[in-house]
């Protein structure tokens, strides 16, 4: 019996948590479409790794904060789905693309705030809206939030506020889209040592030590700690989990 592989779309999949999520999904048997903003070569390396593991993968350019470009992106996505998979829809959306700003509330500029808003909330809202007809019935959506909506590390106030909005949006998506059997959940990673936020966690030894001392498992997180959580939420075994915030922080600031 031939089984059609499900297709996942991961935004911001060329590096960090998005890359790790895309690869983890491929290990679970999903084909993957990733988006990238400017790191085309890195995105192509992710595609090559997935293909070496026996899956299909495609990389598409997307500015996740440019709402005016979303119609064009959906058109290109439709072409790729048809040409590569002979399908009109995909099965999983992972809204991961984003960036962080590490600045106190008094130091945060209006430009920084507006750029965060465009990518972290407005972009997620309207990209999901545009993609909704392209998500197959009984599909899945995973939004990415942050543990910073529960606990506080100074300097991430604007970023965490945007992610708080994503957590509320997730509940409304789960309720409204559940009519088509689409499950919508949100993963909230703790502090992760990547280049996110200018590498604030990765490169600041004092911050790493402090966070590790306040985490039950004794260290900061790595990208490899998160991708498997995203992939697990997309599995059939998690089929009755919907509208849930799942924190993956190693027990940070319990």
Secondary structure, 3 states (H helix, E strand, C coil): CCCCCCEEEECCCCCHHHHHHHHHHHHCCCEEEEEECCCHHHHHHHHHHHHHCCCCEEEEECCCCCHHHHHHHHHHHHHHHHHHHCCCCEEEEEECCCCCCCCCCCCCCHHHHHHHHHHHHHHHHHHHHHHHHHEEEEEEEEEECCHHHCCCCCCCHHHHHHHHHHHHHHHHHHHHHHHHCCEEEEEEECCECCCHHHHHHHHCHHHHHHHHHCECCCCCECCHHHHHHHHHHCCHHHCCCCCCEEEECCCECC
